[in-house]
Amino acid sequence: VLQSYHRLISVDDHIIEHPLVWQDRLPQRYRDMGPKVVEDDDGNEQWVFEGDVVDSSQITSGLAVSAGLDFGERTFETIRYENMRPGAYDPNARLTDMDTDGVWAQLSFPTFARFAGTRFLDAKDKQLALLCVRAYNDFIFDEWCAAAPDRYIPNCILPLWDPTEMIKEVERCAARGGHAISFPDHPHNLGLPSFHTDGWTSVFSAADAAQQTLCMHFGSGRELPATSPDAPSAVISALMGQTLFNALADLVYSPTFHRHPGIQVALAEGGIGWIPYAVMRLDQVWERYRYYGIDGQELEKTVPPSQLVRDHVWGCFIDDPVGIEQRHRIGVDRIMWESDYPHGDGLWPNSRRNAEKTFADIPDDDVLAIVEGNARRCFHFPDS
Amino acid sequence: VLQSYHRLISVDDHIIEHPLVWQDRLPQRYRDMGPKVVEDDDGNEQWVFEGDVVDSSQITSGLAVSAGLDFGERTFETIRYENMRPGAYDPNARLTDMDTDGVWAQLSFPTFARFAGTRFLDAKDKQLALLCVRAYNDFIFDEWCAAAPDRYIPNCILPLWDPTEMIKEVERCAARGGHAISFPDHPHNLGLPSFHTDGWTSVFSAADAAQQTLCMHFGSGRELPATSPDAPSAVISALMGQTLFNALADLVYSPTFHRHPGIQVALAEGGIGWIPYAVMRLDQVWERYRYYGIDGQELEKTVPPSQLVRDHVWGCFIDDPVGIEQRHRIGVDRIMWESDYPHGDGLWPNSRRNAEKTFADIPDDDVLAIVEGNARRCFHFPDS
């Protein structure tokens, strides 16, 4: 049962960056090319970066800022900041919305910068891009989390194109007190090395040493589920969580967890009800394939995937009674809760009421671990 | 508990077509271009069709004919028919292997013809291709199933490129006593209409009228899970079942089940442990998206996906204790068992012993439905 003393910590929410996040922080000479918001001839506000107008349909639209909107208002059409719910971009207004929702603390992902900061991976000017990554992280520490350090968990991004700079940024964010890094779930899909290569060894070693948990949000690697091209968008939405199963299979059959014994991965917004099946299947296939002679790459032979998942992976869910029913197969100590504010999968202002239903038959200690304790451990976020 | 009176009916096995399946049946003038087996200079037997050598690594290799081979012998290298386990291609030898495995009856998919007969969809000469489809189905009725009509369930293929001929073949197979058609899970991926179009209306109407259950085997639409291109093949193997979740999402958000109230779909070799999560997620997304205004296509508003799955879909599994534990969420009357002979996911000669373990704590009546009763209902295959 969800008790009044249980404080909900959500490990997956979204910040719609306000128009000055980068303009406030970039050196003067970079501001014009840096991310900014410009009003077009139709009176719409558009994000502009390196002189190019950026598609805002997933940044400032009714589908990205859904909280408080009726279903019919949730479209790809853009909304002006002044017409947006202020909790989307203002950390103090957000606290009010969290109170309304019965949520104590949040860890949020970027939006203009994209979930894992991949906006800057695509930038032409990589010096500007590096400054933009640092500016976002500074915004998170100095402005967003500073508004309520006991209620906001910082979640940083990295300059994904440069291993040396990535390590520096991992260490800089760690020194600032951060313990979460948003990392792409399908890096190969972004033109980066896959988990099966040596391309991440130095970065993951740095993250492991600095106790940085990698938050992999579905869509962060821009991988889409394979379905009909003419499918309604509901199909993609229903299947997006499964792209994290794909990433998990890549991870457990790669050297990643064997090389980095402390590394932790939180699977954001993918749900948890599929994890028991996934782990069983990963074990079954491993059991056979570790003896097959069909790949150049051999599977590691001694530690089964189920053990790797148990030691390295955290499942996260918004609304998943199927997963909660199977919590012992996942590990009661490896499940975290999400409110997904202000996105359309979230239930604001009914997150807590929905959690009450989910946990109606669950022992209080299990609930405590799932809604609060696990997040505090995973992100080194002690009760202050 | 699996009792001695429970007869195991497997709804997913594989026939490795013997070299004369088509040569025995095609008219004289088509035989040279029809499918045949030729010995190459290295002494390997190769399938040849329309004058082209066909890649046999998934037809007659150790990975396709795994039963009885040690893990180390399971490679993509081809095996001569004389060195193959005869149960792979001979219906009488198969019965002996089924007895050894404790399996009473089987429904099998083709191999050279591919799961849903898509080999012939790619043929240049469509008149030849049509004769090949009919020849395969005749082989199934006259030779394979005739060897033991009470132990073999016929499973037919269609000339997928021609709606008129498809309807004729549906009706011809129905008249011969068939009730199963192997149909591609991702037709759009084969250059055919998706489930969201009107392209299958007449064929599915014919199948519905003739009580033909559509067996959708993973891989039949040649859709692969989205993962790193450099991933070991274990990754693909672990995720293949999830391509059926993709197909299921396409189906339930399409007009298919609304248009064809009797149509039945059996999801082959995808496992069942993911179905409770999938159905929950499909309902959650439908609940929101049926009110969103973002697609040209509107979702049907009244019947939730969970009800469509309950009425139209059958889950099939080889070895899935996670799914069996959640059988009430899936429907005890909608689950069927598989032995996957002679493939590498199968457990021959231990299929029955493994089923004994799976069902150790399950009530006898549930076991009866899952291993035998449901298959008899789904495929109109009464106890003789």
Interface residues (C-beta under 8 A of the other chain):
Chain A: L63 F71 G72 R74 T75 F76 H186 H188 N189 S194 F195 H196 T197 E223 L224 P225 A226 T227 S228 P229 D230 A231 P232 S233 A234 V235 S237 A238 L239 G241 Q242 T243 F245 N246 A249 D250 Y253 S254 G271 G273 W274 P276 Y277 A278 M280 R281 L282 Q284 V285 W286 R288 Y289 Y291 Y292 G293 I294 D295 Q297 L299 D319 D320 P321 V322 G323 E325 Q326 R329 G344 D345
Chain B: L63 F71 G72 R74 T75 F76 H186 H188 N189 S194 F195 H196 T197 E223 L224 P225 A226 T227 S228 P229 D230 A231 P232 S233 A234 V235 S237 A238 L239 G241 Q242 T243 F245 N246 A249 D250 Y253 S254 G271 G273 W274 P276 Y277 A278 M280 R281 L282 Q284 V285 W286 R288 Y289 Y291 Y292 G293 I294 D295 Q297 L299 D319 D320 P321 V322 G323 E325 Q326 R329 G344
